[in-house]
Amino acid sequence: MEAAVPVVRIEFLAGRSQEQKAEIAKVFTRELSRIGKCGEQDVHVIFNEIEGKSWAVGGVFSDHSD
């Protein structure tokens, strides 16, 4: 059976540094390739950073606006 290309989509509030995202991508890539038995070059990590004004939890926006 041929392995499908794994894609990891990470959504979080904006504000992480490039260094933080690089470390996250490295860890997810390493572990997904190890567990999923695929090459690290096949793992795609996509970051979707969302502004607090566009993210609400329990009816309250993360930037505390109304």
C-alpha positions in Angstrom: 0.0 0.0 0.0 1.4 3.4 -1.0 1.3 6.0 1.7 -0.7 9.2 1.1 1.0 12.5 1.5 0.2 13.7 5.1 -1.0 17.3 5.5 -1.2 18.8 9.0 -3.2 22.0 9.3 -2.6 24.0 12.5 -5.0 26.9 13.4 -4.2 29.2 16.2 -4.3 32.8 17.2 -1.8 35.0 15.5 1.3 36.0 17.4 3.7 33.0 17.3 7.2 33.8 16.2 8.8 32.2 13.1 11.1 30.3 15.4 8.1 28.8 17.3 6.4 27.8 14.1 9.6 26.3 12.8 9.9 24.2 15.9 6.3 23.1 15.7 6.8 22.1 12.0 9.9 20.2 12.8 8.3 18.2 15.6 5.1 17.4 13.8 7.1 16.4 10.7 9.5 14.2 12.6 6.8 12.4 14.6 4.3 12.0 11.7 6.9 10.5 9.5 8.0 8.2 12.2 4.5 7.0 13.2 3.1 7.2 9.6 6.1 5.4 8.0 6.7 8.1 5.4 9.5 10.4 4.5 9.9 13.7 6.2 10.0 15.3 2.7 6.4 14.1 2.2 4.9 15.8 5.3 3.2 19.2 4.7 2.5 21.5 7.6 0.2 24.5 7.0 -0.2 27.3 9.6 -3.4 29.3 9.6 -3.0 32.2 11.9 -6.3 33.9 12.9 -6.6 37.3 14.4 -8.4 37.5 17.8 -11.1 39.6 16.3 -12.1 36.6 14.2 -12.0 33.9 16.8 -14.6 33.6 19.5 -15.0 30.9 22.2 -18.1 30.8 24.2 -19.4 33.9 22.4 -16.4 35.9 23.5 -13.8 37.1 21.0 -10.2 36.4 21.9 -9.2 40.0 21.5 -12.0 40.8 24.1 -13.9 43.0 21.6 -17.7 42.8 21.5 
